[in-house]
Amino acid sequence: MIGYCNIKKGISYNNPGLILNALLRNFSSKPDFIEELIPNFPRKVPLITDRKITTRELIYQNINRRIFQEFGFDHENDTPNYSRNMMILTDKICNLSFILKEIEQLSTKTGYKLFFGSDFAENKKQTRIIRNLQSIEDSIRNGEIVILFKNEQLYEPLYDLLNQNYSKKDDNIFAKISFGNIVSKIKIDPKFRLIVISDKSRAYNIESPAILNRFEKYLLTSEEFITRNEFIRFYQKQKEIIQNICKFADITEEKLLVSYHPDLLPSLVTKLQQILSEKEQQEKEDYLRVEGVNMWMRICNYESILSIYLKTIKKIQTKIPKEISYLRYIWQRYLSLYHDSLNDLIQTTLIPKQIQCSVVLTSSSISQTIKSEQIQNFKFKEMKLSEIENDTQFEKEVKKNLGIEPIMKTNPYKDENFVLIIRFTPTSISPETIFHQSKYMIENLIKKGKEQKKDKKEKKNEEIKCKIIFVVHLPSIQQSKTQFHFAFEKNWEYFYIDDILPSEIKFPIISESKDSDLNFLENILDQRMGKII
């Protein structure tokens, strides 16, 4: 109805741009439809401007109540005291962190609170729903952005809020929140917004039209998060590199990169975009050239890498000398990123490079990833995610293992050489949602540790310095036939561990060589392997 009113307003003001804006707000979740509609629209109705309106711009206008400002209207007087609720659709759950970052950047006046509808066994009980509703009431009063993610059980209690069935009294707007026989009437702060994040396939195939029609709907694909030219070029180059490698080795991207999916590389570039936003241009180029490539190389399937190396040697027609620095460098670069155990990763990479949060993907048995006889210079504790019944228990277990609650004299979370290992294997519930929710909760825990309490009389929160590692057993996920996607995130590093390469593997020396042509070899590798160096 709000969309219809906007179209009527555009007609009455003879403003076709306003009509187009309203159409985009209703149908942006169907890009194929929009692509077919928009080219024909100016032929029927001449537009004031042919400037393309981006999805990010539409979301910004909604959050900050500037929907009509572009068309010359005073948005404070011409719009109602609320914007229409939004539904943001995404291809992959793993893009959640980027969507939240986008909302945070686009929101100029308020913060957000995420309500995670998790698949922990006990999280769908009534007590959990009641706690969420109470917290949502506080957010409404405080003018925060409420974000519902996989929280369908809250749709019924929030029926009036989702449908924006508001009542008005003395220039104040109120909404009802009901649960059973309990009904609360809440005053709505003008800055309050409600956003639902949903998986695209669910919205297209499962959700009813009655639910979908409540929202402005926007499809945010992973590539839309890449907004700066240098990162667009880097993305295109890395995509070409991976395609060249796969073509050369006659393998697929799924075979080359562990848990590959089409959004994986865009998520890497988006992460780099966030990290390098404040760096100088030369620093950006150096970081992209070295660390940007290392990030995706760390999750390469090393069986494929070994195959690529052997095929490279076989394809070289000219005999070459025993010492080939260029090829040696490439091989050593792969080996420098290779780890055959968690101990090796912790001691050689995580502690020296001060990497706090990491996810370790492994094809080896989880019991073999930690070899007690190799442990040096660090202490660790373990917890199993499959044994956790709800998110409250998860948070308590993490705090207990870190020595935060109850507070101990020697707190592990202060120790840079202490490691909390969280083992993750699939259960009958959705592993993907629990995985991302758990990481989100840990990020919040670390963030709180870095913030100072407002009351100066109270002590400052202690910063968490220990290492936190999720160990994900990939074969278990594959055997259970459950979905598991991850995305590169600003606060997390990803590694792949496999003991497929014996420790005695060295750079092979090719004997019986005569005339060399190092330039020829370099040209072959540059061409076939996409100029990795």
C-alpha positions as CSV (number, residue, x, y, z in Angstrom):
1,M,0.0,0.0,0.0
2,I,2.8,2.4,0.8
3,G,4.4,1.6,-2.6
4,Y,1.1,2.2,-4.3
5,C,0.8,5.6,-2.5
6,N,4.2,6.6,-3.7
7,I,3.2,5.8,-7.3
8,K,0.1,7.9,-6.9
9,K,2.2,10.7,-5.4
10,G,4.5,10.5,-8.5
11,I,1.5,10.7,-10.8
12,S,-0.1,13.6,-9.0
13,Y,3.2,15.6,-8.9
14,N,3.8,14.6,-12.6
15,N,7.2,13.1,-11.5
16,P,8.1,9.9,-13.4
17,G,11.3,9.6,-11.4
18,L,9.2,9.1,-8.2
19,I,7.2,6.4,-10.0
20,L,10.4,4.6,-11.0
21,N,11.8,4.9,-7.5
22,A,8.6,3.2,-6.2
23,L,8.9,0.4,-8.7
24,L,12.5,-0.2,-7.7
25,R,11.5,-0.4,-4.1
26,N,9.0,-3.1,-4.8
27,F,10.8,-5.2,-7.5
28,S,14.6,-4.8,-6.9
29,S,14.6,-8.3,-5.5
30,K,13.8,-9.5,-9.0
31,P,16.7,-8.2,-11.0
32,D,15.7,-10.0,-14.2
33,F,12.3,-8.3,-14.1
34,I,13.9,-4.9,-13.5
35,E,16.4,-5.3,-16.3
36,E,13.5,-6.0,-18.7
37,L,11.3,-3.2,-17.3
38,I,13.7,-0.3,-17.0
39,P,14.9,0.1,-20.6
40,N,11.3,0.3,-21.8
41,F,10.2,2.7,-19.0
42,P,11.6,5.9,-20.4
43,R,9.9,5.3,-23.8
44,K,6.5,5.4,-22.1
45,V,7.3,8.0,-19.4
46,P,10.1,10.5,-19.9
47,L,12.4,10.6,-16.9
48,I,13.9,13.7,-15.3
49,T,17.3,12.0,-15.1
50,D,18.7,8.8,-16.6
51,R,21.0,8.3,-13.6
52,K,21.0,4.7,-12.4
53,I,19.7,4.3,-8.8
54,T,21.7,1.7,-7.0
55,T,20.5,-0.8,-4.4
56,R,22.8,0.7,-1.8
57,E,21.3,4.2,-2.4
58,L,17.7,2.9,-2.0
59,I,18.6,1.2,1.3
60,Y,20.3,4.4,2.5
61,Q,17.2,6.5,1.6
62,N,15.0,4.1,3.5
63,I,17.1,3.9,6.6
64,N,17.6,7.7,6.8
65,R,14.1,8.7,5.7
66,R,15.3,10.5,2.5
67,I,13.1,8.7,0.0
68,F,11.7,11.8,-1.7
69,Q,14.6,14.2,-1.2
70,E,16.0,13.5,-4.6
71,F,12.8,14.6,-6.2
72,G,12.7,18.1,-4.6
73,F,10.4,17.3,-1.7
74,D,11.1,18.2,1.9
75,H,11.4,14.7,3.3
76,E,10.8,15.7,6.9
77,N,7.3,17.1,6.0
78,D,6.4,15.1,2.9
79,T,7.0,11.6,4.2
80,P,5.2,9.8,7.0
81,N,7.1,9.3,10.3
82,Y,8.2,5.9,9.2
83,S,9.7,4.3,6.2
84,R,8.5,1.0,4.8
85,N,10.1,-2.1,6.4
86,M,12.9,-3.7,4.4
87,M,13.7,-7.3,3.4
88,I,17.3,-7.8,2.2
89,L,17.8,-11.0,0.3
90,T,21.2,-12.7,-0.1
91,D,22.5,-15.6,-2.1
92,K,24.5,-17.0,0.8
93,I,24.1,-16.9,4.6
94,C,27.9,-16.4,4.8
95,N,27.4,-12.9,3.4
96,L,25.8,-11.8,6.6
97,S,28.8,-10.0,8.0
98,F,29.1,-7.8,4.9
99,I,25.4,-7.0,5.0
100,L,25.7,-5.9,8.6
101,K,28.7,-3.7,7.7
102,E,26.8,-2.2,4.9
103,I,23.9,-1.3,7.1
104,E,26.2,0.2,9.7
105,Q,27.8,2.4,7.0
106,L,24.5,3.5,5.5
107,S,23.0,4.3,8.8
108,T,24.0,7.8,9.9
109,K,22.0,8.3,13.0
110,T,21.5,5.0,14.9
111,G,23.0,1.6,15.7
112,Y,21.6,-1.8,15.0
113,K,20.8,-4.9,17.0
114,L,20.8,-8.3,15.3
115,F,18.3,-11.0,16.5
116,F,19.7,-14.3,15.3
117,G,17.1,-17.1,14.9
118,S,19.5,-19.9,15.4
119,D,19.1,-23.7,15.1
120,F,20.5,-24.5,18.5
121,A,18.2,-27.2,19.9
122,E,16.6,-25.2,22.7
123,N,16.5,-21.8,21.0
124,K,13.0,-22.1,19.8
125,K,11.5,-22.4,23.3
126,Q,9.0,-19.8,24.5
127,T,11.4,-18.3,27.1
128,R,13.9,-17.5,24.3
129,I,11.1,-15.9,22.2
130,I,10.0,-13.8,25.2
131,R,13.5,-12.6,25.9
132,N,13.9,-11.6,22.2
133,L,10.6,-9.6,22.3
134,Q,11.6,-7.7,25.4
135,S,14.9,-6.8,23.8
136,I,13.1,-5.7,20.6
137,E,10.8,-3.4,22.7
138,D,13.9,-1.7,24.1
139,S,15.4,-1.2,20.6
140,I,12.1,0.3,19.4
141,R,12.1,2.8,22.2
142,N,15.8,3.6,21.7
143,G,15.4,4.2,17.9
144,E,17.7,1.4,16.9
145,I,17.6,-0.7,13.7
146,V,16.2,-4.1,14.5
147,I,17.5,-6.8,12.2
148,L,15.8,-10.2,12.1
149,F,17.8,-13.1,10.6
150,K,16.2,-16.5,10.3
151,N,13.7,-15.5,13.0
152,E,10.4,-16.7,11.5
153,Q,9.1,-17.6,14.9
154,L,8.9,-13.9,15.8
155,Y,6.7,-13.0,12.8
156,E,3.4,-13.7,14.6
157,P,4.2,-11.7,17.8
158,L,5.4,-8.9,15.6
159,Y,2.5,-9.0,13.2
160,D,1.4,-5.4,13.7
161,L,5.0,-4.2,13.5
162,L,5.8,-6.1,10.3
163,N,2.6,-4.8,8.7
164,Q,3.1,-1.3,10.1
165,N,-0.4,-1.3,11.6
166,Y,0.4,1.7,13.8
167,S,-1.9,3.9,15.9
168,K,-1.3,7.6,16.5
169,K,-1.8,9.7,19.6
170,D,-0.5,13.3,20.3
171,D,1.9,13.1,17.3
172,N,3.3,9.8,18.7
173,I,3.2,6.5,16.9
174,F,2.5,3.2,18.7
175,A,2.5,-0.5,17.7
176,K,1.4,-3.6,19.5
177,I,3.5,-6.6,20.2
178,S,1.6,-9.7,21.3
179,F,2.5,-13.1,22.7
180,G,-0.4,-15.3,23.7
181,N,-2.7,-13.3,25.9
182,I,0.0,-10.7,26.6
183,V,-0.2,-7.5,24.5
184,S,2.3,-4.6,24.8
185,K,1.8,-1.2,23.3
186,I,5.1,0.4,22.4
187,K,5.9,4.0,21.5
188,I,8.0,4.0,18.3
189,D,11.0,6.3,18.0
190,P,11.2,8.0,14.6
191,K,14.7,6.6,14.0
192,F,13.5,3.0,14.5
193,R,13.8,0.7,11.5
194,L,12.9,-3.0,10.9
195,I,15.0,-5.1,8.5
196,V,14.6,-8.7,7.7
197,I,17.5,-10.6,6.2
198,S,16.4,-13.7,4.3
199,D,18.0,-16.3,2.0
200,K,17.0,-15.6,-1.6
201,S,15.9,-19.1,-2.4
202,R,13.6,-19.1,0.7
203,A,12.0,-15.8,-0.3
204,Y,11.5,-17.0,-3.9
205,N,10.3,-20.5,-3.2
206,I,8.9,-20.8,0.4
207,E,7.8,-17.4,1.8
208,S,4.1,-16.6,1.2
209,P,3.3,-13.5,-0.9
210,A,1.4,-12.0,2.1
211,I,4.7,-11.9,4.0
212,L,6.8,-10.6,1.1
213,N,4.4,-7.8,0.3
214,R,5.0,-6.2,3.6
215,F,8.5,-5.2,2.7
216,E,10.7,-3.2,0.3
217,K,12.8,-6.0,-1.1
218,Y,16.4,-5.7,-2.2
219,L,18.7,-8.4,-3.5
220,L,22.3,-7.8,-2.3
221,T,24.7,-10.0,-4.2
222,S,28.3,-10.4,-3.1
223,E,29.7,-8.5,-6.0
224,E,27.7,-5.4,-5.1
225,F,29.8,-5.0,-2.0
226,I,32.9,-4.3,-4.1
227,T,32.5,-0.6,-4.7
228,R,36.0,0.8,-5.4
229,N,37.7,0.6,-8.8
230,E,41.1,-0.8,-7.6
231,F,39.3,-3.7,-5.9
232,I,37.1,-4.3,-8.9
233,R,40.3,-4.7,-11.0
234,F,41.8,-6.9,-8.4
235,Y,38.7,-9.1,-8.3
236,Q,38.7,-9.4,-12.1
237,K,42.4,-10.3,-12.1
238,Q,42.2,-12.9,-9.3
239,K,39.1,-14.5,-11.0
240,E,41.2,-14.7,-14.2
241,I,44.1,-16.3,-12.3
242,I,42.0,-19.0,-10.7
243,Q,40.3,-19.7,-14.1
244,N,43.7,-20.0,-15.8
245,I,45.0,-22.3,-13.1
246,C,41.9,-24.6,-13.3
247,K,42.1,-24.6,-17.1
248,F,45.9,-25.4,-17.1
249,A,45.4,-28.3,-14.5
250,D,42.1,-29.4,-16.0
251,I,40.3,-29.1,-12.7
252,T,37.3,-27.2,-11.4
253,E,37.3,-24.3,-8.9
254,E,35.6,-26.7,-6.5
255,K,38.6,-29.0,-6.7
256,L,41.2,-26.2,-6.4
257,L,39.6,-24.2,-3.5
258,V,38.2,-25.9,-0.4
259,S,34.4,-25.3,0.0
260,Y,34.4,-23.1,-3.1
261,H,31.2,-21.3,-4.1
262,P,30.7,-18.3,-6.5
263,D,30.6,-15.8,-3.6
264,L,33.9,-16.9,-2.1
265,L,36.2,-14.7,-4.2
266,P,34.0,-11.6,-4.0
267,S,33.9,-12.0,-0.2
268,L,37.7,-12.0,-0.2
269,V,37.9,-8.8,-2.2
270,T,35.3,-7.2,0.1
271,K,37.4,-8.1,3.1
272,L,40.5,-6.5,1.5
273,Q,38.4,-3.4,0.7
274,Q,37.5,-3.0,4.4
275,I,41.1,-3.7,5.6
276,L,42.8,-1.3,3.2
277,S,40.3,1.6,3.3
278,E,42.7,3.8,5.2
279,K,46.0,2.7,3.7
280,E,48.1,4.6,1.2
281,Q,47.9,3.5,-2.4
282,Q,51.4,1.9,-2.5
283,E,50.6,0.0,0.7
284,K,47.3,-1.2,-0.9
285,E,49.1,-2.5,-4.0
286,D,51.8,-4.3,-2.0
287,Y,49.2,-5.9,0.3
288,L,47.0,-7.0,-2.6
289,R,49.9,-8.4,-4.5
290,V,51.2,-10.5,-1.6
291,E,48.6,-11.0,1.2
292,G,45.6,-10.8,-1.1
293,V,46.8,-13.8,-3.1
294,N,47.9,-15.7,0.0
295,M,44.4,-15.6,1.5
296,W,42.9,-17.7,-1.2
297,M,46.0,-19.8,-1.6
298,R,45.7,-20.8,2.1
299,I,42.5,-22.7,1.3
300,C,43.8,-24.4,-1.8
301,N,43.5,-28.2,-2.0
302,Y,47.1,-29.2,-1.9
303,E,46.5,-32.4,-3.9
304,S,45.5,-30.1,-6.7
305,I,48.5,-27.8,-6.1
306,L,50.9,-30.8,-6.3
307,S,49.2,-31.9,-9.5
308,I,49.6,-28.4,-11.0
309,Y,53.3,-28.4,-10.1
310,L,53.9,-31.8,-11.7
311,K,52.0,-30.9,-14.9
312,T,54.1,-27.7,-15.1
313,I,57.3,-29.7,-15.2
314,K,55.9,-32.1,-17.8
315,K,54.8,-29.4,-20.1
316,I,58.2,-27.7,-20.3
317,Q,59.9,-29.0,-23.4
318,T,63.3,-27.6,-22.8
319,K,65.6,-29.3,-20.3
320,I,66.5,-27.1,-17.4
321,P,69.2,-26.8,-14.8
322,K,69.3,-28.3,-11.3
323,E,68.7,-24.9,-9.6
324,I,65.8,-22.9,-10.9
325,S,65.1,-20.1,-8.5
326,Y,61.8,-19.0,-10.0
327,L,60.1,-22.4,-9.9
328,R,61.6,-23.0,-6.5
329,Y,60.1,-19.7,-5.2
330,I,56.6,-20.7,-6.4
331,W,56.9,-24.1,-4.8
332,Q,58.2,-22.7,-1.5
333,R,55.5,-20.2,-1.4
334,Y,52.9,-23.0,-1.5
335,L,54.8,-24.9,1.1
336,S,55.0,-21.8,3.4
337,L,51.2,-21.7,3.5
338,Y,50.9,-25.4,4.0
339,H,50.2,-26.9,7.5
340,D,49.9,-30.5,8.3
341,S,48.6,-30.0,11.9
342,L,46.9,-27.4,14.1
343,N,50.1,-27.2,16.2
344,D,52.1,-26.3,13.2
345,L,49.6,-23.6,12.2
346,I,49.5,-22.1,15.7
347,Q,53.3,-22.0,16.2
348,T,54.3,-20.9,12.8
349,T,51.5,-18.5,11.8
350,L,48.8,-17.6,14.4
351,I,51.1,-16.6,17.3
352,P,53.9,-14.9,15.3
353,K,51.5,-12.9,13.1
354,Q,49.1,-12.2,16.1
355,I,46.1,-13.6,14.3
356,Q,43.3,-13.7,17.0
357,C,40.3,-15.3,15.3
358,S,40.7,-18.1,12.7
359,V,38.7,-20.9,11.1
360,V,40.6,-24.1,10.2
361,L,39.1,-26.3,7.6
362,T,40.5,-29.8,7.7
363,S,40.1,-33.0,5.8
364,S,42.1,-34.9,8.4
365,S,40.6,-36.5,11.4
366,I,39.9,-33.8,14.1
367,S,41.6,-36.0,16.7
368,Q,44.7,-35.9,14.6
369,T,44.8,-32.1,14.1
370,I,46.1,-31.6,17.6
371,K,49.2,-33.6,18.5
372,S,50.0,-33.2,22.1
373,E,53.6,-34.2,21.8
374,Q,54.2,-31.3,19.5
375,I,52.7,-28.6,21.7
376,Q,55.2,-25.9,22.6
377,N,54.9,-22.4,24.1
378,F,51.1,-22.4,24.1
379,K,48.2,-23.8,26.2
380,F,44.8,-24.7,24.9
381,K,41.3,-25.8,25.8
382,E,38.7,-27.4,23.7
383,M,34.9,-27.3,23.4
384,K,32.5,-29.1,21.0
385,L,29.9,-27.1,19.3
386,S,27.7,-30.1,18.7
387,E,27.2,-30.5,22.5
388,I,25.9,-26.9,23.0
389,E,22.1,-26.7,23.3
390,N,21.5,-22.9,23.0
391,D,23.3,-19.7,22.4
392,T,23.2,-18.7,26.0
393,Q,25.1,-21.9,27.0
394,F,27.6,-21.3,24.2
395,E,28.4,-17.8,25.5
396,K,28.7,-19.1,29.1
397,E,31.0,-22.0,27.9
398,V,33.2,-19.6,26.0
399,K,33.5,-17.2,28.9
400,K,34.2,-20.1,31.3
401,N,37.0,-21.5,29.1
402,L,38.5,-18.1,28.7
403,G,38.4,-17.5,32.5
404,I,36.1,-14.5,32.1
405,E,33.2,-16.0,34.2
406,P,33.9,-16.9,36.9
407,I,36.8,-14.5,37.0
408,M,40.1,-16.3,37.8
409,K,43.3,-15.0,39.2
410,T,45.1,-16.1,36.0
411,N,42.8,-15.3,33.2
412,P,43.5,-17.2,29.9
413,Y,41.9,-14.5,27.8
414,K,44.8,-12.1,28.7
415,D,47.4,-14.7,27.5
416,E,48.4,-14.2,23.8
417,N,49.7,-17.9,23.8
418,F,46.4,-19.4,25.0
419,V,44.2,-21.0,22.4
420,L,40.5,-21.9,22.7
421,I,39.6,-24.5,20.1
422,I,36.0,-25.0,19.1
423,R,35.3,-28.2,17.3
424,F,32.6,-28.1,14.7
425,T,31.0,-31.1,13.2
426,P,27.5,-31.4,11.7
427,T,24.5,-32.6,13.6
428,S,20.9,-33.1,12.7
429,I,20.4,-29.3,12.9
430,S,21.7,-26.8,10.4
431,P,25.5,-26.5,10.8
432,E,25.8,-23.4,8.7
433,T,23.6,-21.1,10.8
434,I,25.1,-22.2,14.1
435,F,28.6,-21.7,12.7
436,H,28.0,-18.1,11.7
437,Q,26.0,-17.3,14.8
438,S,28.8,-18.6,17.0
439,K,31.4,-16.5,15.2
440,Y,29.1,-13.4,15.5
441,M,28.8,-14.0,19.3
442,I,32.6,-14.3,19.7
443,E,33.1,-11.1,17.7
444,N,30.7,-9.3,20.1
445,L,32.5,-10.7,23.1
446,I,35.9,-9.4,21.8
447,K,34.4,-6.1,20.9
448,K,33.0,-5.6,24.4
449,G,36.4,-6.4,25.9
450,K,37.9,-3.5,23.9
451,E,35.2,-0.9,25.0
452,Q,35.4,1.1,28.1
453,K,32.5,1.2,30.5
454,K,30.7,4.5,30.7
455,D,30.8,4.7,34.5
456,K,34.3,6.0,35.2
457,K,34.1,4.5,38.7
458,E,34.1,1.0,37.2
459,K,37.2,-0.7,35.9
460,K,37.8,-0.9,32.2
461,N,36.9,-4.1,30.4
462,E,39.9,-6.3,29.9
463,E,40.9,-6.8,26.3
464,I,40.8,-10.4,25.1
465,K,44.2,-11.3,23.7
466,C,44.0,-15.1,23.4
467,K,43.5,-17.0,20.1
468,I,40.1,-18.5,19.2
469,I,40.0,-21.2,16.5
470,F,37.0,-23.0,14.9
471,V,38.0,-26.4,13.6
472,V,35.6,-27.5,10.8
473,H,35.7,-31.2,9.8
474,L,34.8,-31.1,6.1
475,P,34.3,-34.8,5.4
476,S,31.6,-35.0,8.2
477,I,29.7,-32.1,6.5
478,Q,30.0,-33.8,3.1
479,Q,28.8,-37.1,4.5
480,S,25.8,-35.6,6.2
481,K,24.9,-33.8,2.9
482,T,24.3,-30.5,4.7
483,Q,25.2,-27.1,3.3
484,F,28.3,-25.3,4.5
485,H,29.5,-22.0,3.0
486,F,32.0,-19.6,4.5
487,A,33.0,-16.2,3.4
488,F,36.3,-14.3,4.0
489,E,35.6,-11.8,6.8
490,K,37.5,-8.8,8.1
491,N,37.9,-10.3,11.6
492,W,38.6,-13.9,10.7
493,E,41.4,-15.7,8.8
494,Y,40.8,-19.0,7.0
495,F,43.3,-21.9,6.7
496,Y,43.2,-25.4,5.3
497,I,45.0,-28.2,7.1
498,D,45.8,-31.5,5.4
499,D,48.5,-34.1,6.0
500,I,48.4,-35.2,2.4
501,L,51.9,-33.9,1.8
502,P,54.6,-35.9,3.6
503,S,57.0,-33.7,5.6
504,E,59.9,-35.1,3.6
505,I,58.7,-33.6,0.3
506,K,61.3,-31.2,-1.0
507,F,61.8,-29.2,-4.1
508,P,62.5,-31.9,-6.7
509,I,65.9,-31.7,-8.4
510,I,65.8,-32.4,-12.1
511,S,68.9,-34.2,-13.2
512,E,70.6,-34.7,-16.6
513,S,69.8,-31.2,-17.8
514,K,71.7,-29.3,-20.4
515,D,71.1,-25.8,-21.9
516,S,68.7,-23.8,-19.8
517,D,66.2,-21.2,-20.7
518,L,65.0,-19.5,-17.5
519,N,63.1,-16.9,-19.4
520,F,61.2,-19.6,-21.2
521,L,60.3,-21.2,-17.9
522,E,59.1,-17.9,-16.5
523,N,57.0,-17.2,-19.5
524,I,55.3,-20.6,-19.3
525,L,54.5,-20.2,-15.6
526,D,53.3,-16.6,-16.0
527,Q,51.0,-17.6,-18.9
528,R,49.7,-20.9,-17.4
529,M,49.4,-20.0,-13.8
530,G,48.0,-16.5,-14.2
531,K,51.1,-14.6,-12.9
532,I,50.7,-15.7,-9.3
533,I,53.9,-14.0,-8.3
